[in-house]
Amino acid sequence: MTAKPGTYNDNDPIGVLDVTILSNLVLDKVLGIKDLRTDKRIDFVGGIRGLGELKRRVDNGEMKVAFALYPVSMKQIIDIADTGNIMPPKTTWLPRQTRQPQHEPKLRSGLVIHELC
């Protein structure tokens, strides 16, 4: 799916995120899911588990629909931090850019260090 221009705020660093657009235009308006953290009708699959896990959950009837989103870019994270905002729920999974075995690449401390110039 591709959001139509004008259906989201492309001047808002949070408003341009795939997760925000999906949440506002599909999950909220179409499915009535208002709170991603507490609604029992939604679940999240970490990116490391892949599209196969999403397909499995839909194929076996555990879920009715699945959405796969591109991860947020480092530039998007910096833009959000620079405006004093915080990341929306479930947007902190980042792909590891190394040849080492894949692990959930979430910092245990929950902190991200941004170089100050």
N, C-alpha and C positions, 0 to 999 in steps of 0.2 A: 504494500500500500504506500501511496505517496500523498502527503497532505497537500491540499490545494493552497496556493498562495492566498493570503488574506484570512485563513482560518486559524492562524496562530500569530503571535507577536514576534517577528523576526528581529526586533531590537532588544528583546529581553533574553539575556543569556540562559535563563532557565526555560523560558517559553519556546526556545528553538530545539530543545532536547527531544529526541524521539519519545522518551518515556513520558514527558509532559504532554506532548501532542496526543499520544495514544491514550493516556489517562484522561485528558480533558474531552477529547472528541469521540472516543469509543467506549472506554470503560465507564466513564461517568454518564455521558449523554445517552448512549445506546443501552448499556448494561446496568446502569444505576449503581455502579460501584463508586462510592464516594470516598472511602478511606482505605487506601492500599495496605495500611498496616494492620487493620482489624477485620476487614470483611472476610468472612469464611469462604466466600465463593472464589477467591483468588489465591494462587500459590506462586512461588517464584522458584525457578530452576537456575542455579548458577551456570554461567557460560561454559565452565569447564566440562559440564555434563553433556553439552552438545545438543544439536538438533534431534538426535536419536532419542534422547530422554523426553523431549517435548512430543515427538511422534508417538512414542510408546504410551505416554499418559493419555493421549487423545484416542489412539487406536484401541486401548483396553477399556475405554469408557470412564476412566478415572476423571478426566476433564473433557469438556465439550469443545474447547477451542484453545489454541496456543499461539502466542506471538513471540517471535524472536526479534530482538532489537540489536542494532550495532552498539558496541560499547561507546561510552562518552570518550572524547579525545582529551588529551592533556590540555590542549588549548581551551576547550570548553570548561574544564575544571578550574583553570587559572582565571578565565573570564568571570566565572561565578564567584570565586574567592575574592577577586579584585573589586567586585561590586558589593562585597560584604554579605553575600547570600550563602546559603548552605545547599548542598545537593539534595534533590528529591529522594524519597525512599527508593531503595533497591537500585541505585545508580552508581554504586561505588565498586562494582566488579570491573577490574581492569585487566586486559590481556597481558600476559607476560611476554616481553620482547627478548627472550633469551633462548638458547638451545637446551637449557636445563629441563628436566622433567616438569610437566605442568602441575601446579598446585594452585589451590584457590589463592590468588595473589592479593589478599587483603591484609593490610598491616594490622598486626595484633593490637597495636596501640591506638589505632583509629586515626592517627595523625598523618598528615601529608606535609612534607617540607617544601616550601616554595622559595626559591632563591630570590633574595632581594637585591636589586641593582642599585 
